[in-house]
Amino acid sequence: MDTLSTPPDRPALSLLDLAPIRHGHTVGDALHRTVELAAYAERLGFHRYWLAEHHNMAPMASSANIILAGAVAAGTRTIRVGTGSLNLSNYAPLVVAEQVGTLTALHPGRFDLGLGRAPGTDPWTAAEIRRGRPDQEFTAQFAELLSYLHGTRPQVRAIPGEGADIPIHLLGSGVYSAALAARLGLPFIFAAHFAPSRLQEATDLYHSTFRPSQTLSEPYAMVAVNAVLADDDLEAARLFTSVQQRFLATVRGRMQPLDPPVDDIHRLWTRGEAAAVAEQLNQSYTGTPETVRPRLEALVARTGARELVFMSETYDQAARMRSYELIASLWDPATAR
């Protein structure tokens, strides 16, 4: 029944990637860096590598995350790969079943389907994506998807997809997905890396209302956070200014590629802008492993997280790989190189 058994005091460590596009570099560069990073994450022993879905966003190349997940799976051998999340409202459930069925057939036992309810974009782009398709409530779409995977549709079959053993996780930034995941007995992932305000409420609700299922005998909560680790705290804080600049641009109503770090982020924003960015990024962890470990342990204790999913964005790829190397050493410092 339950294949997600990790001691709650030693959560599994995983990655979330948006394929960030750096200022002065191409989309192709971003995608190739993702494939390179996935292979390195596998060598470091990370549990899974997930790709997020976003559309019409200049800083991110992960719009076709199901395709990118296939490239990552092809470039690795053992690490779990999946969508975190695939936004079900953007697709016909039959197409999703066929796509994930294809990846599962190519990479047996390695593919995860993380589902989200939001479109992952602005209203205008969402309207373009859904053109000609009637709106459906998420639970109805989810039930339809399951019917294709379980082969219970009388006339239409998902081939590939039918009968595939695909672990499904629900992702959200509020209580709706937490409540649904608890009711269905599925793993739940909270997107604290960009919308942390309801983290405690959602994880508390998930644990208190969870119903055991054929998938899980007990709750399995996951929390996605930002983290930039380096060999000293000041360098980690400097590297993190690239992420802060991206969120600052969003506060100002713009989208821009990932900029190089700056020595003094306070010269770039007003007090009000700084507060707005800090609110969105308050589940961000920067510093050395020794600095962030107590804060992460506190996060695990208050949320019951069985898995932490890290998004570490830096302008420099070598710094990004070093950040994940240090993250991998969090529970076993002897592994740090």
C-alpha positions in Angstrom: 0.0 0.0 0.0 2.3 2.7 1.3 5.5 3.1 -0.8 6.4 6.6 0.6 8.0 5.7 3.9 10.6 8.2 5.2 11.2 8.9 8.9 9.5 12.2 9.7 12.6 13.6 11.4 14.8 12.9 8.4 12.7 14.0 5.4 13.6 13.0 1.9 15.3 15.7 -0.2 14.1 16.5 -3.7 14.4 19.2 -6.4 11.9 21.5 -8.1 13.1 23.2 -11.3 11.6 25.9 -13.4 14.4 25.9 -15.9 15.3 29.5 -15.2 16.4 31.7 -18.1 19.4 33.8 -17.3 19.8 37.4 -18.6 22.0 37.3 -21.7 21.4 33.5 -22.3 19.0 31.5 -24.4 16.1 29.2 -23.7 18.2 26.4 -25.0 20.8 27.2 -22.4 18.2 27.0 -19.7 16.9 23.6 -20.8 20.4 22.1 -21.2 21.3 23.3 -17.7 18.2 21.5 -16.4 19.3 18.2 -17.9 22.8 18.7 -16.6 21.6 19.5 -13.1 19.3 16.5 -13.0 22.2 14.1 -13.7 24.2 15.8 -11.0 21.3 15.6 -8.5 21.1 11.9 -9.2 24.8 11.5 -8.3 24.2 13.5 -5.1 21.4 11.1 -4.1 18.3 13.3 -4.3 15.0 11.5 -4.2 13.2 13.1 -7.1 13.4 15.8 -9.7 10.3 17.7 -10.5 9.6 20.2 -13.3 7.0 23.0 -12.8 4.6 24.3 -15.4 4.4 28.0 -16.1 3.3 29.9 -19.3 4.0 33.3 -20.7 6.7 34.0 -18.2 10.0 35.4 -19.4 12.1 34.0 -16.5 11.1 30.4 -17.0 11.5 27.8 -19.8 9.5 25.1 -18.2 6.1 25.7 -19.9 6.2 22.2 -21.6 7.2 20.5 -18.4 5.9 17.1 -19.4 8.4 17.1 -22.4 11.2 18.4 -20.2 10.5 15.7 -17.7 11.0 13.2 -20.5 14.4 14.7 -21.4 15.4 14.6 -17.7 14.4 11.0 -17.4 16.3 10.1 -20.5 19.4 11.8 -19.1 19.3 10.0 -15.8 18.9 6.4 -14.6 17.6 6.1 -11.1 16.2 9.4 -9.7 12.4 9.8 -9.7 11.2 12.4 -12.3 7.9 14.1 -12.6 5.7 17.2 -12.9 5.4 19.5 -10.0 2.9 20.3 -11.1 1.1 19.6 -14.3 -1.8 22.0 -14.3 -4.8 19.7 -15.1 -7.1 22.6 -16.1 -4.9 23.3 -19.1 -5.4 19.8 -20.7 -7.9 17.2 -21.7 -7.6 14.4 -19.1 -7.2 11.9 -21.9 -4.1 13.7 -23.2 -2.6 13.8 -19.8 -3.2 10.0 -19.3 -1.5 9.3 -22.7 1.5 11.6 -22.0 2.2 10.2 -18.5 1.5 6.7 -19.7 4.1 7.2 -22.4 6.8 8.4 -19.9 5.9 5.6 -17.5 6.3 3.0 -20.3 9.7 4.4 -21.3 10.9 4.8 -17.7 9.1 2.2 -15.5 8.9 2.9 -11.8 10.4 6.3 -12.1 7.7 8.8 -13.1 5.5 10.8 -10.7 2.5 12.9 -11.7 2.2 16.0 -9.6 -1.1 17.7 -10.4 -2.1 21.3 -9.8 -5.4 23.2 -10.1 -4.3 26.6 -11.1 -3.4 27.4 -14.8 0.1 28.5 -14.0 -0.2 31.8 -15.9 -2.3 34.9 -16.3 -6.0 35.0 -17.3 -5.3 35.9 -20.9 -2.8 33.1 -21.5 -5.1 30.7 -19.7 -7.9 31.6 -22.1 -5.7 30.9 -25.0 -4.6 27.5 -23.6 -8.2 26.5 -23.0 -9.7 27.8 -26.2 -12.7 25.9 -27.3 -12.8 23.7 -24.2 -15.5 24.0 -21.6 -14.4 24.8 -18.1 -14.5 21.8 -15.8 -14.3 21.6 -12.0 -11.0 20.1 -10.9 -12.4 17.1 -9.1 -14.4 16.2 -12.3 -11.3 16.4 -14.4 -9.4 14.4 -11.8 -12.0 11.7 -11.8 -11.9 11.6 -15.6 -8.1 11.2 -15.6 -8.4 8.3 -13.1 -11.0 6.6 -15.3 -8.5 6.6 -18.2 -5.6 5.3 -16.1 -7.8 2.6 -14.6 -9.4 1.6 -17.9 -13.0 2.2 -16.8 -14.1 4.3 -19.8 -16.5 2.2 -22.0 -15.5 3.6 -25.4 -12.3 5.6 -25.2 -9.0 4.2 -23.9 -5.7 5.8 -23.0 -3.0 3.9 -24.8 -0.4 4.3 -23.4 -1.7 5.1 -20.0 -4.3 2.5 -19.2 -3.2 0.3 -16.4 0.0 2.3 -15.8 1.3 2.5 -12.2 1.7 6.2 -11.8 2.0 7.8 -8.3 -0.2 10.9 -8.2 0.5 13.8 -5.9 -1.7 17.0 -5.4 0.0 20.3 -5.3 -1.4 23.6 -4.1 -0.8 26.9 -2.3 -4.0 26.9 -0.2 -6.4 24.6 1.6 -8.4 23.3 -1.4 -5.8 20.8 -2.6 -4.9 20.0 0.9 -8.5 19.0 1.7 -8.8 17.0 -1.5 -5.5 15.2 -1.1 -6.5 14.3 2.5 -10.0 13.0 1.4 -8.5 10.9 -1.4 -5.6 9.6 0.7 -2.9 11.1 -1.7 0.4 12.8 -1.0 0.1 16.6 -0.8 2.8 19.2 -1.7 2.5 22.8 -0.6 4.1 25.4 -2.9 5.7 27.5 -0.2 8.4 28.6 -2.6 6.2 31.4 -4.0 3.0 31.5 -1.9 3.8 30.6 1.7 1.1 32.4 3.6 -1.2 29.4 4.2 1.4 26.8 4.7 0.6 26.0 8.3 -3.1 26.1 7.7 -2.9 23.7 4.7 -0.6 21.2 6.3 -2.6 21.1 9.5 -5.8 20.5 7.6 -4.2 17.8 5.5 -2.9 15.9 8.6 -6.1 16.3 10.6 -8.5 15.2 7.9 -6.4 12.5 6.1 -8.2 9.3 5.2 -6.1 6.2 4.6 -6.3 4.8 1.0 -4.9 2.1 -1.2 -2.1 4.6 -2.0 -1.2 5.7 1.5 -1.8 4.4 5.0 -0.8 7.7 6.6 -0.3 11.3 5.5 2.6 12.2 3.3 3.1 16.0 3.3 5.8 17.7 1.1 6.9 21.3 1.3 8.5 23.2 -1.6 10.9 26.0 -0.5 13.6 28.3 -1.9 17.1 27.6 -0.7 20.5 28.9 -1.7 23.4 27.4 0.2 27.0 28.4 -0.1 30.3 28.0 1.8 29.6 31.1 3.8 26.4 33.0 4.8 27.3 36.3 3.0 27.9 34.6 -0.3 24.6 32.7 -0.1 22.8 35.9 0.6 24.5 37.6 -2.3 23.6 34.7 -4.7 20.0 34.9 -3.5 19.7 38.5 -4.7 19.1 37.1 -8.2 15.8 35.5 -7.0 14.9 38.7 -5.0 15.4 40.7 -8.2 13.1 38.4 -10.1 10.4 38.8 -7.5 11.0 42.5 -7.3 10.3 42.7 -11.1 7.0 40.8 -10.5 6.0 43.3 -7.7 6.6 46.1 -10.3 4.4 44.3 -12.8 7.2 43.0 -15.0 8.7 39.6 -16.0 12.4 39.4 -16.6 15.1 36.7 -16.9 17.3 35.9 -13.9 19.8 38.7 -13.3 23.3 38.4 -11.9 23.6 38.8 -8.1 24.3 42.2 -6.6 26.3 43.2 -3.6 23.5 45.5 -2.1 19.9 44.5 -2.9 18.6 47.4 -0.7 19.8 49.9 -3.4 17.3 48.4 -5.8 14.0 48.6 -4.0 11.8 50.8 -1.8 10.8 49.8 1.7 7.4 48.8 0.5 8.8 46.7 -2.3 11.2 45.0 0.1 8.3 44.1 2.4 6.3 42.7 -0.6 9.2 40.5 -1.8 10.0 39.3 1.7 6.4 38.2 2.2 6.5 36.1 -1.0 9.9 34.7 -0.1 9.5 34.1 3.6 10.0 30.3 3.1 13.5 30.8 1.8 16.6 29.4 3.4 20.0 30.9 2.7 23.4 30.3 4.2 25.6 27.4 5.1 24.2 24.0 6.0 24.9 24.8 9.6 22.9 28.0 9.3 19.8 26.6 7.6 19.6 23.2 9.2 17.9 24.4 12.5 15.4 26.4 10.5 14.6 23.5 8.2 14.2 21.1 11.2 11.7 23.6 12.7 9.8 23.7 9.4 9.6 19.9 9.4 8.5 19.8 13.0 5.7 22.3 12.5 4.4 21.0 9.2 5.0 17.2 9.5 6.8 17.3 6.2 8.0 13.9 5.1 9.9 15.4 2.1 11.4 18.8 1.4 11.5 19.9 -2.3 14.1 22.6 -2.9 14.2 25.2 -5.6 17.7 26.7 -5.7 18.1 29.4 -8.4 21.4 31.1 -8.9 22.6 33.0 -11.9 25.8 30.9 -12.1 25.3 27.2 -12.8 28.4 26.2 -10.8 27.0 28.0 -7.8 23.7 26.3 -8.3 25.3 22.9 -8.4 27.3 23.7 -5.3 24.1 24.8 -3.5 22.5 21.5 -4.2 25.6 19.7 -3.1 25.4 21.4 0.2 21.6 20.8 0.5 22.3 17.1 -0.1 24.7 17.1 2.9 22.1 18.6 5.3 21.2 15.4 7.2 24.6 13.8 6.6 27.4 16.4 6.8 30.0 13.8 6.0 28.8 13.8 2.4 29.8 17.4 1.8 32.7 17.7 -0.6 
